[in-house]
Amino acid sequence: MNVEYFSEGLECLMYCGRKLSPEQRILIENSLIVLLQENRFSGMYFWGRITAIKNDYYIAFGYTTDCLKDRKYFYSVDQYQWQLLPFVQSPKIFQATVLAPDPFIGDPSLQTYVKLDPIFNIVANQVISISNPEVIKLKEEERLAAIVFIISEESAICPRGALYKMVDGRVIPNQMFRGLNDLQIENLSYYQLYRLPRNDLKTNLSKRSDYNYAIDFLDTIDGVIPLSQAFTLNMQRNERIAIIKSCVWLGMTFFHKLNSRKHGFVYLGDGRKNFDLLFMY
């Protein structure tokens, strides 16, 4: 959620029960403005909060030139002092993060041990051997960075046209974006994943008859598996606000005001994936 309309955005999310206390809102907003100026970011956003046993983790990110490739994530336990999240590259760290059974404690230096899934060696549709599961030493700070990346990749949303791809390949917020209209706001194909596209450009462009190379390069949420179950959309008619919730990552909520450039997402949850989704319908 953009710091420019931080308080207004949180009020929009109150319709679905997601909120912060007035003290937390003031601390976070003021500290993020300072963080924006100290790092000379072009944009600063509040990502959300991951609940832990001792101290909750508050997450924010900013960018300088490219809002997709150039994002830097920060975390805080007191809503005032922000620390840079490490960049995780190891696939085993991501696998251990998803398989970690224990909740977050609130101590970034804490180390736990996670047992990975065994590897099955299959030849001619027969299991030849099963390797012993590997045990990974997982630091909570690395686990936090990995879970923030995974949640952002799978459930962070922006409306179509909010991001603009320049000729040099940079992606920036579209200053000409004026929001979705009445005919578009309830259509999931007008909402895109706020991350680098995984589908081929031709695949994304072939889905639309009114395609635009500068804004239709991102993947749309109507193609996220499981289809028609990954996201739910609700309209607040009185306030003219669209609310989209992720069913895979419970706690990720997106809002967009009709005919307005104001939109954003916030995650307020425990960092656990909803593996029971397919059994809930």
Disulfide bonds with the S-S distance in Angstrom:
none
